[in-house]
Amino acid sequence: MVQQQHGTIESPTDRAELAEEHSRICWFLSILFLNCPTEESLLALQQQISSQHGQITLEPGSGLARVFEVLSKGVNKALVERLAVEHTRLFCGLSRDTGPLPPYESLYRSDSMMGKVTLAVMDTYRQAGYGTIEEDVGPQDHIAAELRFMAMLFYNETVALYEGDQLTAAAQRQQQNHFLNEHLLQWVPAYCKRIKTETTESFYTGVAMMTEDALELLASTAG
């Protein structure tokens, strides 16, 4: 998932495999921010992590290890209810007194939603050929929409590389780097630190840590 490390990318095939992995990581994280946990989704997540034990190392203290530790203690009604309440408190912005501001880039980089920051994000989507990324989140500078946009850019690069279309692949990488540097890295690391401070659930500490690790990985392997 997020903990794999990579050396020098030597061929289009290597880069395609890396881009495909990055697409999966970004989409996976977007789901954790977007969807309120259910028993079914938590069991599926536990199974997904368990099935990849041979491919990833659960480093002690890592975000992924924290999430897996919580799930390994048993997915039951009490856990589902606790995480659902915490998900709502952390990510839905009920009030300033009960939790952090909801995860919209504009709220962490300016004083209001639907201002210049939101419009810049949406303009980037349009330049890449997209409109609304995730309708359910409202304004499209929500962290889930931004992560899904990155997932789609990496997916497009993967397809282009497997088809031998180097020009399209290069264009997708350029868009990835622009969005990563001009948007995600400008607010998500600070937001994740806020979540780690605010949350009462180790599960969401793990989610924040995984997101931090993912951004570091994307930055370190930018093409």
Backbone as a chain_set.jsonl record, in Angstrom:
{"seq": "MVQQQHGTIESPTDRAELAEEHSRICWFLSILFLNCPTEESLLALQQQISSQHGQITLEPGSGLARVFEVLSKGVNKALVERLAVEHTRLFCGLSRDTGPLPPYESLYRSDSMMGKVTLAVMDTYRQAGYGTIEEDVGPQDHIAAELRFMAMLFYNETVALYEGDQLTAAAQRQQQNHFLNEHLLQWVPAYCKRIKTETTESFYTGVAMMTEDALELLASTAG", "coords": {"N": [[0.834, -1.196, 0.0], [1.13, 1.812, 1.211], [3.676, 1.726, 2.192], [5.688, 0.72, 0.599], [8.92, 0.93, -0.882], [10.95, 2.474, -3.382], [13.471, 2.194, -5.867], [15.602, 3.626, -8.367], [13.766, 4.523, -11.245], [13.79, 2.722, -14.116], [12.721, 2.007, -16.586], [9.952, 2.305, -18.965], [8.062, 0.377, -18.264], [8.602, -0.116, -15.552], [7.969, 2.415, -14.555], [5.267, 2.521, -15.223], [4.197, 0.51, -13.597], [4.725, 1.645, -11.121], [3.206, 4.008, -11.267], [0.686, 2.874, -11.429], [0.483, 1.693, -8.912], [0.567, 4.015, -7.343], [-1.818, 5.183, -8.115], [-3.676, 3.388, -7.023], [-3.126, 3.745, -4.288], [-3.816, 6.457, -3.825], [-6.547, 6.405, -4.447], [-7.484, 4.568, -2.573], [-6.958, 5.943, -0.134], [-8.661, 8.097, -0.482], [-11.147, 6.929, -0.178], [-11.17, 6.307, 2.55], [-11.328, 8.83, 3.699], [-13.697, 9.746, 2.631], [-15.893, 7.93, 3.008], [-18.113, 6.938, 5.564], [-17.309, 4.627, 8.086], [-18.353, 1.209, 7.907], [-19.417, -2.013, 9.122], [-19.001, -3.892, 7.121], [-17.201, -2.545, 5.391], [-14.968, -2.197, 7.042], [-14.23, -4.832, 7.645], [-13.553, -5.649, 5.079], [-11.364, -3.992, 4.624], [-9.605, -4.94, 6.591], [-9.183, -7.53, 5.603], [-7.998, -6.897, 3.176], [-5.552, -5.732, 3.944], [-4.438, -7.896, 5.334], [-4.175, -9.785, 3.285], [-2.077, -8.796, 1.855], [0.223, -9.131, 3.225], [2.522, -10.434, 2.396], [3.569, -8.71, 0.538], [3.927, -6.205, 1.639], [5.453, -4.551, 4.429], [4.559, -4.373, 7.724], [5.538, -1.94, 9.399], [6.496, -1.355, 12.724], [4.615, 0.982, 14.553], [3.92, 2.432, 12.333], [1.52, 4.112, 10.161], [-0.135, 2.31, 8.766], [0.234, 0.009, 10.282], [-0.945, 0.806, 12.669], [-3.652, 1.089, 11.927], [-4.2, -1.567, 11.18], [-3.763, -2.861, 13.602], [-5.883, -1.907, 15.182], [-8.071, -3.007, 13.795], [-7.486, -5.691, 14.039], [-8.111, -6.314, 16.613], [-10.704, -6.879, 16.586], [-13.551, -6.526, 14.664], [-16.428, -5.098, 15.401], [-19.785, -4.194, 16.44], [-19.559, -2.118, 18.303], [-17.043, -0.966, 17.716], [-17.491, -0.11, 15.087], [-19.486, 1.82, 15.498], [-18.107, 3.681, 17.103], [-16.044, 4.55, 15.373], [-17.559, 5.571, 13.302], [-18.852, 7.745, 14.503], [-16.597, 9.284, 15.12], [-15.554, 9.72, 12.569], [-17.534, 11.378, 11.486], [-17.294, 13.573, 13.225], [-14.645, 14.415, 12.752], [-14.468, 14.863, 9.961], [-16.736, 16.048, 8.921], [-17.234, 18.555, 9.895], [-18.982, 19.63, 11.978], [-19.105, 21.657, 13.951], [-17.014, 24.362, 15.084], [-16.403, 23.915, 17.691], [-16.513, 21.209, 18.187], [-14.744, 19.766, 16.617], [-12.151, 19.616, 14.026], [-11.973, 21.919, 11.202], [-13.775, 20.984, 8.255], [-12.303, 18.878, 5.671], [-11.444, 20.736, 3.386], [-9.509, 22.267, 0.949], [-9.599, 25.06, 0.603], [-10.471, 26.04, 3.077], [-8.285, 25.688, 4.67], [-6.353, 27.172, 3.519], [-7.284, 29.654, 3.048], [-9.8, 32.091, 3.983], [-12.374, 31.367, 3.373], [-14.797, 29.231, 1.712], [-15.176, 28.189, -1.724], [-13.771, 30.204, -2.971], [-10.856, 31.786, -4.367], [-9.029, 29.678, -4.099], [-10.552, 27.285, -4.295], [-11.577, 27.658, -6.88], [-9.216, 27.602, -8.35], [-8.451, 24.949, -8.012], [-10.588, 23.637, -9.306], [-10.216, 24.644, -11.854], [-7.841, 23.412, -12.536], [-8.731, 20.775, -12.665], [-10.421, 21.016, -14.902], [-8.583, 21.659, -16.922], [-7.334, 19.247, -17.131], [-9.257, 17.772, -18.286], [-11.5, 17.108, -16.828], [-14.555, 17.506, -14.898], [-16.662, 17.707, -12.366], [-15.329, 15.882, -9.731], [-15.985, 14.314, -7.464], [-19.103, 14.144, -6.59], [-20.533, 13.979, -4.165], [-19.16, 15.348, -2.163], [-19.529, 18.051, -2.315], [-18.133, 21.261, -2.646], [-15.278, 21.054, -4.729], [-12.699, 20.986, -3.752], [-12.291, 19.286, -1.698], [-10.547, 16.895, 0.311], [-10.888, 14.206, -0.43], [-11.811, 14.375, -3.081], [-9.604, 15.601, -4.272], [-7.598, 13.678, -3.892], [-8.689, 11.61, -5.414], [-8.618, 12.745, -7.921], [-5.834, 12.822, -8.323], [-5.424, 10.068, -8.336], [-6.704, 9.393, -10.727], [-5.112, 10.738, -12.595], [-2.699, 9.326, -12.302], [-3.601, 6.82, -13.093], [-4.259, 7.351, -15.772], [-1.714, 7.894, -16.743], [-0.547, 5.384, -16.411], [-2.014, 3.789, -18.262], [-1.3, 5.101, -20.641], [1.472, 4.62, -20.741], [1.593, 1.813, -20.941], [0.504, 1.603, -23.426], [2.436, 2.687, -24.941], [2.495, 5.407, -25.367], [4.256, 7.956, -24.971], [4.167, 10.755, -24.92], [1.614, 11.465, -23.945], [1.809, 10.251, -21.45], [3.874, 11.757, -20.309], [2.614, 14.235, -20.178], [0.615, 13.685, -18.318], [2.202, 13.214, -16.064], [3.262, 15.742, -15.696], [0.965, 17.157, -14.971], [0.345, 15.803, -12.613], [2.561, 16.499, -10.981], [2.261, 19.258, -10.843], [-0.231, 19.52, -9.505], [0.276, 18.188, -7.134], [2.36, 19.736, -5.981], [1.351, 22.369, -5.999], [-1.062, 22.213, -4.736], [-1.924, 19.766, -3.03], [0.406, 19.368, -1.356], [0.493, 21.8, -0.191], [-1.321, 21.98, 1.826], [-2.293, 19.545, 2.933], [-0.324, 18.069, 4.534], [-0.179, 19.69, 6.904], [-2.829, 19.555, 7.638], [-3.102, 16.818, 8.222], [-1.475, 16.646, 10.488], [-3.055, 18.099, 12.199], [-5.282, 16.417, 12.421], [-4.125, 14.228, 13.726], [-3.651, 15.37, 16.17], [-6.214, 16.036, 17.016], [-7.86, 13.712, 16.946], [-9.501, 11.036, 18.692], [-9.235, 8.44, 18.212], [-7.182, 5.719, 17.467], [-7.254, 4.552, 14.978], [-7.813, 6.624, 13.151], [-5.634, 8.224, 13.573], [-3.799, 6.573, 12.37], [-4.758, 6.668, 9.705], [-4.227, 9.346, 9.062], [-1.427, 9.314, 9.279], [-0.779, 7.475, 7.253], [-1.572, 8.96, 5.054], [0.211, 11.102, 5.142], [2.59, 9.659, 4.69], [2.061, 8.736, 2.116], [2.026, 11.095, 0.575], [4.68, 11.883, 0.876], [5.882, 9.77, -0.464], [4.869, 10.148, -3.083], [6.016, 12.621, -3.679], [8.728, 11.997, -3.576], [9.096, 10.292, -5.692], [8.393, 11.627, -7.939], [7.939, 12.111, -11.392]], "CA": [[0.0, 0.0, 0.0], [1.842, 3.074, 1.274], [4.997, 1.593, 2.763], [6.677, 0.2, -0.312], [9.935, 1.881, -1.288], [11.357, 2.223, -4.747], [14.735, 2.738, -6.303], [15.546, 4.382, -9.604], [12.856, 4.008, -12.257], [14.687, 2.523, -15.243], [12.046, 1.707, -17.839], [8.529, 2.655, -18.984], [7.293, -0.637, -17.534], [8.779, 0.175, -14.13], [7.202, 3.619, -14.236], [3.844, 2.178, -15.323], [3.842, -0.232, -12.388], [4.735, 2.595, -10.015], [2.039, 4.882, -11.426], [-0.494, 2.077, -11.09], [0.466, 1.584, -7.451], [0.203, 5.326, -6.806], [-3.248, 5.365, -8.361], [-4.396, 2.594, -6.017], [-2.939, 4.361, -2.977], [-4.614, 7.687, -3.741], [-7.973, 6.051, -4.42], [-7.699, 3.918, -1.276], [-7.028, 6.971, 0.897], [-9.863, 8.915, -0.693], [-12.28, 6.185, 0.385], [-11.131, 6.425, 4.007], [-11.799, 10.165, 4.065], [-15.036, 10.011, 2.111], [-16.966, 7.031, 3.45], [-18.261, 6.608, 6.976], [-17.051, 3.192, 8.217], [-19.382, 0.216, 8.195], [-18.811, -3.305, 9.459], [-18.562, -4.509, 5.871], [-16.015, -1.875, 4.859], [-13.838, -2.452, 7.935], [-13.807, -6.219, 7.427], [-12.89, -5.687, 3.773], [-10.061, -3.356, 4.81], [-8.787, -5.889, 7.339], [-8.826, -8.601, 4.683], [-7.086, -6.344, 2.176], [-4.227, -5.6, 4.556], [-3.956, -9.249, 5.635], [-3.831, -10.485, 2.046], [-0.876, -8.217, 1.266], [1.34, -9.256, 4.159], [3.721, -10.858, 1.693], [4.043, -7.646, -0.333], [4.237, -5.023, 2.423], [5.919, -4.782, 5.781], [3.868, -3.532, 8.694], [6.558, -1.403, 10.284], [5.928, -0.971, 14.02], [4.385, 2.408, 14.714], [3.5, 3.074, 11.087], [0.087, 4.338, 10.048], [-0.797, 1.08, 8.359], [0.263, -0.898, 11.431], [-1.946, 1.285, 13.625], [-4.972, 0.724, 11.416], [-4.344, -3.019, 11.243], [-3.856, -3.239, 15.013], [-7.259, -1.639, 15.615], [-8.97, -3.975, 13.171], [-7.153, -7.034, 14.512], [-8.726, -6.525, 17.926], [-12.072, -7.329, 16.366], [-14.5, -5.594, 14.056], [-17.74, -5.358, 15.986], [-20.716, -3.066, 16.397], [-19.043, -1.019, 19.124], [-15.983, -0.305, 16.958], [-18.111, 0.576, 13.949], [-20.175, 3.014, 16.001], [-17.095, 4.647, 17.544], [-15.357, 5.121, 14.216], [-18.533, 6.359, 12.538], [-19.004, 9.018, 15.219], [-15.35, 10.041, 14.971], [-15.485, 10.134, 11.166], [-18.423, 12.536, 11.351], [-16.719, 14.697, 13.979], [-13.403, 14.88, 12.14], [-14.494, 15.193, 8.54], [-17.977, 16.704, 8.486], [-17.239, 19.935, 10.339], [-20.247, 19.96, 12.632], [-18.914, 22.992, 14.509], [-15.632, 24.608, 15.496], [-16.231, 23.467, 19.073], [-16.521, 19.75, 18.303], [-13.726, 19.127, 15.803], [-11.47, 20.483, 13.065], [-12.704, 22.304, 10.005], [-13.822, 19.876, 7.292], [-11.088, 18.839, 4.845], [-11.459, 21.467, 2.119], [-8.271, 23.035, 0.818], [-9.861, 26.49, 0.76], [-10.613, 26.377, 4.491], [-6.971, 25.627, 5.306], [-5.435, 28.1, 2.85], [-7.932, 30.964, 2.965], [-10.823, 32.281, 5.009], [-13.722, 30.997, 2.933], [-14.941, 28.231, 0.662], [-15.61, 28.636, -3.045], [-13.023, 31.388, -3.359], [-9.801, 31.603, -5.36], [-8.406, 28.354, -3.964], [-11.465, 26.302, -4.881], [-11.64, 27.889, -8.322], [-7.951, 27.139, -8.927], [-8.53, 23.488, -8.044], [-11.531, 23.25, -10.354], [-9.592, 24.972, -13.137], [-6.884, 22.332, -12.802], [-9.526, 19.635, -13.121], [-10.883, 21.279, -16.272], [-7.436, 21.56, -17.825], [-7.035, 17.82, -17.289], [-10.375, 17.141, -18.983], [-12.516, 16.661, -15.877], [-15.422, 18.494, -14.272], [-16.837, 17.304, -10.976], [-14.617, 14.638, -9.426], [-16.776, 13.554, -6.489], [-20.281, 14.987, -6.365], [-21.041, 13.907, -2.795], [-18.421, 16.178, -1.202], [-19.82, 19.472, -2.486], [-16.991, 21.924, -3.271], [-14.379, 20.009, -5.214], [-11.361, 21.009, -3.145], [-12.297, 18.325, -0.586], [-9.383, 16.016, 0.219], [-11.236, 12.982, -1.158], [-11.848, 14.703, -4.505], [-8.239, 15.872, -4.723], [-6.893, 12.396, -3.967], [-9.237, 10.857, -6.548], [-8.068, 13.369, -9.123], [-4.477, 12.296, -8.471], [-5.548, 8.659, -8.716], [-7.051, 9.33, -12.143], [-3.934, 11.136, -13.366], [-1.764, 8.198, -12.301], [-4.192, 5.769, -13.924], [-4.091, 7.757, -17.17], [-0.303, 7.699, -17.082], [-0.337, 3.94, -16.525], [-2.566, 3.346, -19.545], [-0.488, 5.668, -21.721], [2.764, 3.933, -20.792], [1.4, 0.463, -21.471], [0.194, 1.744, -24.853], [3.597, 3.258, -25.608], [2.237, 6.822, -25.659], [5.117, 8.685, -24.048], [3.762, 12.159, -24.831], [0.488, 11.543, -23.014], [2.319, 9.901, -20.119], [4.619, 12.915, -19.807], [1.631, 15.276, -19.853], [-0.025, 13.289, -17.063], [3.171, 13.434, -14.99], [3.335, 17.184, -15.474], [-0.233, 17.534, -14.216], [0.512, 15.253, -11.264], [3.53, 17.293, -10.235], [1.663, 20.574, -10.59], [-1.282, 19.442, -8.49], [0.91, 17.786, -5.879], [3.133, 20.833, -5.408], [0.572, 23.6, -5.865], [-2.276, 22.021, -3.945], [-1.886, 18.793, -1.934], [1.491, 19.611, -0.406], [0.316, 23.115, 0.421], [-2.22, 21.983, 2.987], [-2.61, 18.242, 3.518], [0.539, 17.708, 5.667], [-0.619, 20.403, 8.11], [-4.14, 19.009, 7.995], [-2.887, 15.514, 8.864], [-0.991, 16.91, 11.846], [-4.226, 18.53, 12.98], [-6.088, 15.226, 12.688], [-3.435, 13.431, 14.74], [-3.834, 16.062, 17.444], [-7.634, 16.109, 17.37], [-8.613, 12.462, 17.003], [-9.484, 10.188, 19.883], [-9.189, 7.061, 17.727], [-5.918, 5.327, 16.854], [-7.532, 4.25, 13.572], [-7.692, 7.835, 12.341], [-4.222, 8.597, 13.625], [-3.184, 5.767, 11.321], [-5.157, 7.198, 8.397], [-3.461, 10.578, 8.849], [-0.03, 8.939, 9.055], [-0.689, 6.88, 5.92], [-1.687, 10.034, 4.078], [1.514, 11.778, 5.159], [3.549, 8.773, 4.025], [1.737, 8.686, 0.691], [2.483, 12.333, -0.054], [6.14, 11.806, 0.821], [6.202, 8.828, -1.534], [4.59, 10.785, -4.369], [7.002, 13.676, -3.9], [10.066, 11.42, -3.765], [9.161, 9.537, -6.952], [7.805, 12.448, -9.006], [8.643, 11.91, -12.653]], "C": [[0.873, 1.253, 0.0], [3.305, 2.888, 1.626], [6.055, 1.07, 1.804], [7.651, 1.289, -0.711], [10.454, 1.476, -2.658], [12.718, 2.844, -5.015], [14.548, 3.534, -7.57], [14.6, 3.72, -10.594], [13.625, 3.926, -13.565], [13.981, 2.309, -16.566], [10.6, 2.157, -17.781], [7.672, 1.651, -18.22], [7.392, -0.419, -16.031], [7.933, 1.37, -13.716], [5.701, 3.335, -14.279], [3.382, 1.439, -14.074], [3.783, 0.69, -11.178], [3.519, 3.513, -10.072], [0.758, 4.143, -11.059], [-0.629, 1.924, -9.577], [0.034, 2.907, -6.818], [-1.281, 5.607, -6.992], [-4.063, 4.618, -7.311], [-4.311, 3.24, -4.635], [-3.829, 5.589, -2.818], [-6.104, 7.378, -3.661], [-8.345, 5.432, -3.071], [-7.848, 4.957, -0.165], [-8.278, 7.827, 0.751], [-11.093, 8.242, -0.089], [-12.33, 6.349, 1.903], [-11.62, 7.791, 4.476], [-13.265, 10.374, 3.698], [-16.131, 9.213, 2.808], [-16.956, 6.801, 4.956], [-18.111, 5.093, 7.135], [-18.313, 2.384, 8.492], [-18.676, -1.081, 8.565], [-18.256, -3.972, 8.208], [-17.278, -3.874, 5.357], [-14.791, -2.125, 5.732], [-13.326, -3.879, 7.794], [-13.076, -6.356, 6.102], [-11.5, -5.076, 3.865], [-9.113, -4.281, 5.551], [-8.301, -7.015, 6.433], [-7.821, -8.121, 3.648], [-5.673, -6.228, 2.727], [-3.628, -6.98, 4.82], [-3.465, -9.957, 4.386], [-2.547, -9.972, 1.425], [0.329, -8.306, 2.186], [2.626, -9.662, 3.46], [4.336, -9.776, 0.842], [4.45, -6.39, 0.432], [4.707, -5.434, 3.804], [5.189, -3.829, 6.714], [4.884, -3.042, 9.715], [5.918, -0.957, 11.596], [5.775, 0.545, 14.127], [3.947, 3.135, 13.465], [1.985, 3.262, 11.071], [-0.671, 3.075, 9.708], [-0.849, 0.084, 9.506], [-0.774, -0.49, 12.476], [-3.352, 0.876, 13.201], [-5.203, -0.772, 11.562], [-4.489, -3.499, 12.684], [-5.276, -3.033, 15.541], [-8.205, -2.7, 15.079], [-8.735, -5.382, 13.699], [-7.763, -7.342, 15.878], [-10.183, -6.942, 17.817], [-12.958, -6.241, 15.806], [-15.887, -5.949, 14.573], [-18.579, -4.081, 15.954], [-20.181, -1.863, 17.163], [-17.959, -0.242, 18.382], [-16.565, 0.495, 15.805], [-18.767, 1.871, 14.403], [-19.179, 4.085, 16.431], [-16.441, 5.339, 16.361], [-16.299, 5.964, 13.372], [-18.739, 7.729, 13.181], [-17.767, 9.887, 15.026], [-15.17, 10.53, 13.536], [-16.332, 11.383, 10.95], [-17.83, 13.762, 12.038], [-15.508, 15.286, 13.276], [-13.603, 15.478, 10.757], [-15.74, 15.934, 8.065], [-18.14, 18.117, 9.016], [-18.526, 20.375, 10.99], [-20.204, 21.343, 13.268], [-17.458, 23.132, 14.921], [-15.356, 24.073, 16.899], [-16.093, 21.955, 19.203], [-15.429, 19.062, 17.494], [-13.096, 20.099, 14.834], [-12.403, 20.909, 11.939], [-12.721, 21.126, 9.043], [-12.684, 19.987, 6.287], [-11.242, 19.425, 3.444], [-10.215, 22.341, 2.056], [-8.499, 24.514, 1.1], [-9.95, 26.905, 2.224], [-9.278, 26.379, 5.224], [-5.954, 26.559, 4.654], [-6.035, 29.494, 2.694], [-9.033, 31.028, 4.015], [-12.206, 31.796, 4.607], [-13.678, 29.93, 1.857], [-15.386, 28.902, -0.631], [-14.978, 29.967, -3.441], [-11.961, 31.043, -4.383], [-9.189, 30.204, -5.301], [-9.274, 27.283, -4.615], [-11.515, 26.43, -6.391], [-10.363, 27.427, -9.012], [-7.928, 25.622, -9.032], [-9.423, 23.03, -9.189], [-10.985, 23.563, -11.74], [-8.571, 23.913, -13.521], [-7.605, 21.081, -13.278], [-9.943, 19.82, -14.581], [-9.749, 21.147, -17.279], [-7.054, 20.106, -18.087], [-8.174, 17.065, -17.967], [-11.489, 16.655, -18.084], [-13.368, 17.833, -15.405], [-15.505, 18.186, -12.798], [-16.167, 15.952, -10.745], [-15.444, 13.745, -8.509], [-17.95, 14.422, -6.035], [-20.692, 15.06, -4.905], [-20.355, 14.868, -1.825], [-18.755, 17.658, -1.307], [-18.671, 20.154, -3.199], [-15.868, 20.927, -3.554], [-12.939, 20.108, -4.728], [-11.324, 20.179, -1.861], [-11.139, 17.344, -0.783], [-9.681, 14.744, -0.56], [-11.263, 13.232, -2.656], [-10.437, 14.925, -5.038], [-7.429, 14.577, -4.84], [-7.4, 11.56, -5.137], [-8.75, 11.435, -7.875], [-6.649, 12.873, -9.365], [-4.51, 10.839, -8.903], [-5.839, 8.525, -10.204], [-5.882, 9.737, -13.027], [-2.918, 10.0, -13.43], [-2.297, 7.043, -13.146], [-4.009, 6.099, -15.401], [-2.651, 7.575, -17.628], [-0.004, 6.218, -17.28], [-0.798, 3.42, -17.877], [-1.701, 3.834, -20.696], [0.843, 4.936, -21.855], [2.63, 2.527, -21.349], [1.072, 0.49, -22.962], [1.348, 2.358, -25.636], [3.45, 4.719, -25.968], [3.002, 7.685, -24.66], [4.698, 10.142, -23.872], [2.61, 12.338, -23.844], [0.939, 11.235, -21.593], [3.058, 11.08, -19.499], [3.676, 14.043, -19.404], [0.925, 14.966, -18.539], [0.914, 13.51, -15.879], [3.289, 14.919, -14.666], [2.141, 17.672, -14.655], [-0.168, 17.02, -12.781], [1.412, 16.152, -10.424], [2.974, 18.671, -9.888], [0.659, 20.491, -9.448], [-0.708, 19.064, -7.13], [1.57, 18.986, -5.208], [2.305, 22.08, -5.131], [-0.653, 23.445, -4.972], [-2.06, 21.051, -2.782], [-0.81, 19.1, -0.894], [1.365, 20.95, 0.307], [-0.571, 23.088, 1.662], [-2.414, 20.637, 3.658], [-1.65, 17.839, 4.638], [0.126, 18.395, 6.972], [-1.97, 19.882, 8.582], [-3.987, 17.672, 8.714], [-2.356, 15.675, 10.283], [-2.147, 17.323, 12.751], [-5.087, 17.327, 13.354], [-5.441, 14.388, 13.789], [-3.577, 14.059, 16.128], [-5.27, 15.957, 17.942], [-8.281, 14.755, 17.656], [-8.459, 11.738, 18.335], [-9.352, 8.716, 19.51], [-7.866, 6.774, 17.023], [-6.084, 5.034, 15.366], [-7.308, 5.487, 12.714], [-6.328, 8.495, 12.477], [-3.477, 7.857, 12.523], [-3.51, 6.268, 9.932], [-4.364, 8.46, 8.076], [-1.998, 10.264, 8.551], [0.16, 8.32, 7.68], [-0.751, 7.947, 4.837], [-0.387, 10.824, 3.999], [2.556, 10.95, 4.411], [3.324, 8.742, 2.52], [2.231, 9.932, -0.023], [4.004, 12.375, -0.149], [6.586, 10.886, -0.305], [5.989, 9.465, -2.9], [5.634, 11.847, -4.688], [8.375, 13.098, -4.23], [10.215, 10.685, -5.09], [8.545, 10.312, -8.107], [8.64, 12.321, -10.271], [8.851, 13.197, -13.409]], "O": [[1.31, 1.712, -1.055], [4.11, 3.789, 1.389], [7.224, 0.987, 2.179], [7.261, 2.447, -0.864], [10.408, 0.308, -3.044], [13.065, 3.885, -4.458], [13.465, 4.059, -7.828], [14.625, 2.501, -10.765], [14.072, 4.951, -14.08], [14.626, 2.427, -17.608], [10.059, 2.373, -16.696], [6.675, 2.023, -17.601], [6.395, -0.522, -15.315], [7.271, 1.354, -12.678], [4.949, 3.857, -13.456], [2.301, 1.71, -13.552], [2.914, 0.549, -10.318], [2.876, 3.767, -9.053], [-0.146, 4.716, -10.452], [-1.73, 2.015, -9.032], [-0.762, 2.925, -5.878], [-1.922, 6.201, -6.124], [-5.03, 5.156, -6.772], [-5.297, 3.28, -3.9], [-4.511, 5.744, -1.805], [-6.837, 8.012, -2.901], [-9.393, 5.74, -2.504], [-8.762, 4.863, 0.655], [-8.881, 8.232, 1.745], [-11.975, 8.913, 0.448], [-13.407, 6.51, 2.477], [-12.252, 7.9, 5.527], [-13.985, 11.1, 4.384], [-17.176, 9.761, 3.158], [-15.916, 6.507, 5.544], [-18.731, 4.342, 6.382], [-19.211, 2.82, 9.212], [-17.474, -1.224, 8.345], [-17.169, -4.548, 8.235], [-16.364, -4.581, 4.932], [-13.683, -2.253, 5.211], [-12.117, -4.11, 7.821], [-12.093, -7.09, 6.005], [-10.558, -5.582, 3.255], [-7.944, -4.397, 5.184], [-7.135, -7.406, 6.494], [-6.898, -8.851, 3.285], [-4.707, -6.586, 2.052], [-2.446, -7.206, 4.56], [-2.45, -10.654, 4.422], [-1.976, -10.633, 0.558], [1.34, -7.64, 1.961], [3.711, -9.272, 3.89], [5.499, -9.885, 0.451], [5.238, -5.592, -0.075], [4.398, -6.524, 4.284], [5.205, -2.615, 6.509], [5.068, -3.656, 10.767], [4.906, -0.256, 11.583], [6.705, 1.293, 13.824], [3.634, 4.325, 13.515], [1.262, 2.653, 11.861], [-1.722, 2.795, 10.285], [-1.852, -0.607, 9.689], [-1.406, -1.345, 13.095], [-4.139, 0.382, 14.007], [-6.265, -1.203, 12.012], [-5.245, -4.431, 12.96], [-5.806, -3.88, 16.259], [-9.039, -3.229, 15.814], [-9.67, -6.177, 13.798], [-7.91, -8.507, 16.247], [-10.818, -7.309, 18.805], [-13.1, -5.169, 16.395], [-16.445, -6.986, 14.216], [-18.127, -3.032, 15.496], [-20.332, -0.723, 16.723], [-17.947, 0.989, 18.407], [-16.178, 1.641, 15.574], [-18.615, 2.906, 13.754], [-19.383, 5.267, 16.156], [-16.298, 6.562, 16.345], [-15.882, 6.964, 12.788], [-18.794, 8.746, 12.49], [-17.879, 11.091, 14.795], [-14.685, 11.64, 13.318], [-15.891, 12.334, 10.305], [-17.863, 14.862, 11.487], [-15.354, 16.505, 13.208], [-12.982, 16.484, 10.416], [-15.788, 16.397, 6.925], [-19.081, 18.813, 8.636], [-19.106, 21.387, 10.598], [-21.154, 22.116, 13.142], [-16.753, 22.137, 15.086], [-14.207, 23.809, 17.252], [-15.605, 21.467, 20.223], [-15.21, 17.864, 17.676], [-13.455, 21.276, 14.81], [-13.476, 20.338, 11.748], [-11.773, 20.342, 9.019], [-12.155, 21.077, 6.073], [-11.181, 18.707, 2.446], [-9.909, 23.068, 3.001], [-7.682, 25.152, 1.764], [-9.543, 28.013, 2.574], [-9.148, 27.0, 6.279], [-4.841, 26.726, 5.153], [-5.35, 30.415, 2.251], [-9.174, 30.121, 4.835], [-13.123, 31.813, 5.427], [-12.667, 29.745, 1.18], [-15.9, 30.02, -0.631], [-15.585, 30.76, -4.161], [-12.134, 30.119, -5.177], [-8.869, 29.617, -6.335], [-8.782, 26.469, -5.397], [-11.496, 25.427, -7.105], [-10.411, 26.918, -10.132], [-7.444, 25.07, -10.021], [-9.053, 22.138, -9.953], [-11.256, 22.835, -12.695], [-8.448, 23.557, -14.693], [-7.138, 20.403, -14.193], [-9.832, 18.9, -15.391], [-9.933, 20.589, -18.36], [-6.513, 19.78, -19.144], [-8.072, 15.86, -18.198], [-12.338, 15.875, -18.516], [-12.964, 18.992, -15.497], [-14.54, 18.377, -12.059], [-16.412, 14.996, -11.48], [-15.579, 12.548, -8.761], [-17.795, 15.315, -5.203], [-21.155, 16.106, -4.45], [-20.911, 15.173, -0.77], [-18.31, 18.447, -0.473], [-18.255, 19.689, -4.26], [-15.551, 20.073, -2.726], [-12.061, 19.404, -5.226], [-10.429, 20.35, -1.034], [-10.794, 17.005, -1.915], [-8.814, 14.249, -1.281], [-10.791, 12.398, -3.429], [-10.114, 14.481, -6.14], [-6.662, 14.408, -5.788], [-6.613, 10.87, -5.786], [-8.503, 10.7, -8.831], [-6.296, 12.537, -10.496], [-3.712, 10.421, -9.743], [-5.289, 7.648, -10.87], [-5.675, 9.153, -14.091], [-2.34, 9.738, -14.485], [-1.532, 6.367, -13.834], [-3.646, 5.23, -16.193], [-2.396, 7.155, -18.757], [0.71, 5.843, -18.21], [-0.067, 2.7, -18.558], [-1.402, 3.077, -21.619], [1.29, 4.663, -22.969], [3.463, 2.093, -22.145], [1.33, -0.478, -23.678], [1.255, 2.532, -26.851], [4.207, 5.227, -26.796], [2.46, 8.091, -23.632], [4.859, 10.705, -22.789], [2.627, 13.246, -23.014], [0.501, 11.883, -20.643], [2.895, 11.371, -18.314], [3.908, 14.727, -18.407], [0.665, 15.865, -17.74], [0.478, 13.942, -14.812], [3.402, 15.302, -13.501], [2.291, 18.5, -13.757], [-0.575, 17.71, -11.847], [1.069, 16.52, -9.301], [3.187, 19.184, -8.789], [0.698, 21.305, -8.526], [-1.156, 19.563, -6.099], [1.371, 19.228, -4.017], [2.534, 22.771, -4.138], [-1.215, 24.436, -4.505], [-2.019, 21.493, -1.634], [-1.082, 19.093, 0.307], [2.054, 21.2, 1.296], [-0.582, 24.033, 2.451], [-2.679, 20.593, 4.86], [-2.118, 17.298, 5.639], [0.085, 17.758, 8.024], [-2.22, 19.781, 9.783], [-4.67, 17.421, 9.707], [-2.743, 14.927, 11.181], [-2.204, 16.941, 13.92], [-5.568, 17.234, 14.483], [-6.13, 13.894, 14.681], [-3.617, 13.352, 17.135], [-5.512, 15.808, 19.14], [-9.156, 14.658, 18.516], [-7.428, 11.824, 19.002], [-9.356, 7.847, 20.382], [-7.474, 7.489, 16.102], [-5.157, 5.243, 14.582], [-6.678, 5.404, 11.66], [-5.909, 9.243, 11.594], [-2.636, 8.43, 11.831], [-2.637, 6.296, 9.064], [-3.883, 8.628, 6.956], [-1.398, 10.878, 7.67], [1.15, 8.604, 7.006], [-0.064, 7.849, 3.821], [0.064, 11.174, 2.909], [3.311, 11.48, 3.596], [4.277, 8.723, 1.741], [2.797, 9.838, -1.113], [4.553, 12.85, -1.143], [7.547, 11.182, -1.016], [6.838, 9.336, -3.783], [6.084, 11.962, -5.828], [9.099, 13.642, -5.064], [11.333, 10.477, -5.563], [8.211, 9.73, -9.138], [9.868, 12.408, -10.241], [9.432, 13.188, -14.494]]}, "num_chains": 1, "name": "protein.A"}
